[in-house]
Amino acid sequence: MEIIDVTMTRENLDKIPQYPLTEGFYFDFFKEGDQAAWVNVETRTDEFANEEDAWGRFNREFGSRLDEFSKRCLFLKNKQGEIIGTTTAWYGPLVEGEDPIGRIHWVSILPEYQGQGLAKPLLSAAMNLLARHHQKAYLDSSTKNYRAINMYLSYGFKPLIRDTEDLKAWKIIEKSLNKRIVSEE
């Protein structure tokens, strides 16, 4: 499958789907010193090729704003208190030069915990955080993450199609999910 980046938007943060967290798991906020745990989860879920890349991204994007990051980054923990997932209710401009809007930043769950109904509660919690600060939101993903994209669609995110490359990506996703997502216009 060709891997192409995609962007999805949600025009409002009303009526966020709510899913209860499975018993034995809980949410916690990032605390100073949790950087290595974030890097571990993001690297093990293939968001980054290696830990060095993950550390670089963390430091560039969040390193100077740890106080704010600690209010927006959620960790999913198992009953032993181990960090097994993360997402961030962050923000940024959808288009360079525009005002920032809410941004879902990487819904990531360690491979051995995937398929246990944990992603939707994690996304619901992050969306609830976003709704406290923003009117609308976006997220970035890629064609390889078509299962996650299917979940984002169920949360009201819509494809952002700016050019033929975007349209090509959504056709790949439609084929992977075996369903129509974008209209033929």
C-alpha positions as semicolon CSV with decimal commas, in nm:
position;residue;x (nm);y (nm);z (nm)
1;M;0,000;0,000;0,000
2;E;0,125;0,345;-0,087
3;I;0,164;0,556;0,227
4;I;0,028;0,908;0,185
5;D;-0,036;1,159;0,464
6;V;-0,393;1,278;0,521
7;T;-0,559;1,544;0,733
8;M;-0,905;1,522;0,887
9;T;-1,113;1,801;1,040
10;R;-1,405;1,827;1,279
11;E;-1,598;2,153;1,247
12;N;-1,723;2,152;1,605
13;L;-1,656;1,971;1,928
14;D;-2,019;1,910;2,019
15;K;-2,162;1,563;2,079
16;I;-1,834;1,381;2,126
17;P;-1,889;1,004;2,135
18;Q;-1,825;0,867;2,484
19;Y;-1,684;0,521;2,552
20;P;-1,616;0,387;2,900
21;L;-1,268;0,268;2,980
22;T;-1,229;-0,107;3,032
23;E;-1,196;-0,212;3,396
24;G;-0,834;-0,240;3,506
25;F;-0,716;0,061;3,304
26;Y;-0,706;0,430;3,389
27;F;-0,597;0,769;3,256
28;D;-0,327;0,988;3,400
29;F;-0,170;1,313;3,285
30;F;0,190;1,354;3,173
31;K;0,429;1,455;3,450
32;E;0,784;1,586;3,428
33;G;1,002;1,278;3,391
34;D;0,750;1,088;3,171
35;Q;0,926;1,190;2,849
36;A;1,096;0,850;2,808
37;A;0,760;0,672;2,848
38;W;0,609;0,891;2,574
39;V;0,906;0,818;2,347
40;N;0,873;0,444;2,419
41;V;0,503;0,429;2,329
42;E;0,538;0,641;2,017
43;T;0,839;0,443;1,892
44;R;0,687;0,101;1,967
45;T;0,369;0,197;1,778
46;D;0,574;0,294;1,471
47;E;0,505;0,666;1,484
48;F;0,882;0,709;1,463
49;A;1,154;0,497;1,306
50;N;1,361;0,506;1,625
51;E;1,380;0,664;1,970
52;E;1,618;0,934;1,853
53;D;1,356;1,060;1,606
54;A;1,088;1,048;1,875
55;W;1,305;1,241;2,120
56;G;1,374;1,503;1,854
57;R;1,006;1,552;1,779
58;F;0,914;1,563;2,147
59;N;1,177;1,826;2,222
60;R;1,088;2,039;1,918
61;E;0,714;2,031;1,964
62;F;0,659;2,000;2,339
63;G;0,994;2,045;2,517
64;S;0,963;2,417;2,580
65;R;0,595;2,386;2,682
66;L;0,600;2,103;2,936
67;D;0,366;2,289;3,173
68;E;0,097;2,310;2,907
69;F;0,178;1,961;2,775
70;S;0,115;1,820;3,125
71;K;-0,245;1,949;3,102
72;R;-0,306;1,810;2,752
73;C;-0,117;1,481;2,726
74;L;-0,301;1,175;2,853
75;F;-0,146;0,843;2,936
76;L;-0,339;0,519;2,943
77;K;-0,215;0,295;3,223
78;N;-0,281;-0,064;3,318
79;K;-0,364;-0,170;3,675
80;Q;0,009;-0,205;3,749
81;G;0,051;0,163;3,659
82;E;0,249;0,093;3,342
83;I;0,203;0,342;3,058
84;I;0,056;0,148;2,768
85;G;-0,091;0,428;2,554
86;T;-0,097;0,801;2,499
87;T;-0,262;1,082;2,308
88;T;-0,243;1,459;2,327
89;A;-0,519;1,718;2,298
90;W;-0,283;1,971;2,141
91;Y;-0,335;2,262;1,903
92;G;-0,191;2,426;1,598
93;P;-0,290;2,604;1,279
94;L;-0,457;2,389;1,017
95;V;-0,313;2,626;0,756
96;E;0,013;2,814;0,812
97;G;-0,062;3,167;0,932
98;E;-0,413;3,090;1,061
99;D;-0,516;3,087;1,426
100;P;-0,452;2,758;1,606
101;I;-0,734;2,508;1,651
102;G;-0,752;2,185;1,848
103;R;-0,542;1,894;1,731
104;I;-0,552;1,527;1,822
105;H;-0,190;1,425;1,834
106;W;-0,125;1,052;1,793
107;V;-0,365;0,806;1,954
108;S;-0,110;0,535;2,032
109;I;-0,151;0,207;2,221
110;L;0,125;-0,050;2,262
111;P;0,081;-0,343;2,022
112;E;0,018;-0,600;2,295
113;Y;-0,279;-0,394;2,421
114;Q;-0,434;-0,315;2,083
115;G;-0,771;-0,471;2,000
116;Q;-0,894;-0,451;2,359
117;G;-1,134;-0,159;2,314
118;L;-0,896;0,101;2,457
119;A;-0,853;0,344;2,167
120;K;-1,207;0,484;2,169
121;P;-1,207;0,571;2,541
122;L;-0,863;0,731;2,497
123;L;-0,984;0,936;2,200
124;S;-1,303;1,036;2,385
125;A;-1,097;1,163;2,680
126;A;-0,871;1,365;2,450
127;M;-1,166;1,510;2,258
128;N;-1,326;1,612;2,588
129;L;-1,004;1,795;2,679
130;L;-0,998;1,967;2,340
131;A;-1,357;2,084;2,383
132;R;-1,252;2,280;2,693
133;H;-1,020;2,498;2,486
134;H;-1,126;2,487;2,121
135;Q;-1,426;2,511;1,891
136;K;-1,299;2,276;1,620
137;A;-1,017;2,029;1,564
138;Y;-0,800;1,845;1,316
139;L;-0,564;1,552;1,307
140;D;-0,303;1,412;1,073
141;S;-0,266;1,047;0,981
142;S;-0,172;0,838;0,678
143;T;-0,314;0,572;0,455
144;K;-0,134;0,300;0,654
145;N;-0,349;0,390;0,957
146;Y;-0,680;0,318;0,785
147;R;-0,821;0,135;1,091
148;A;-0,757;0,441;1,309
149;I;-0,902;0,662;1,033
150;N;-1,219;0,453;1,044
151;M;-1,242;0,532;1,418
152;Y;-1,181;0,904;1,351
153;L;-1,461;0,901;1,095
154;S;-1,694;0,757;1,361
155;Y;-1,601;1,056;1,580
156;G;-1,716;1,304;1,317
157;F;-1,380;1,384;1,156
158;K;-1,403;1,441;0,782
159;P;-1,141;1,417;0,509
160;L;-0,969;1,741;0,414
161;I;-0,913;1,727;0,040
162;R;-0,693;2,004;-0,092
163;D;-0,549;1,847;-0,404
164;T;-0,527;1,534;-0,619
165;E;-0,277;1,373;-0,380
166;D;-0,533;1,401;-0,097
167;L;-0,800;1,252;-0,321
168;K;-0,566;0,967;-0,416
169;A;-0,500;0,896;-0,046
170;W;-0,870;0,882;0,034
171;K;-0,933;0,644;-0,255
172;I;-0,667;0,413;-0,103
173;I;-0,838;0,439;0,236
174;E;-1,179;0,370;0,082
175;K;-1,041;0,056;-0,079
176;S;-0,879;-0,058;0,247
177;L;-1,202;-0,003;0,443
178;N;-1,429;-0,120;0,160
179;K;-1,657;0,182;0,197
180;R;-1,728;0,516;0,032
181;I;-1,590;0,815;0,222
182;V;-1,553;1,096;-0,033
183;S;-1,811;1,187;-0,290
184;E;-1,738;1,189;-0,662
185;E;-1,751;1,551;-0,772
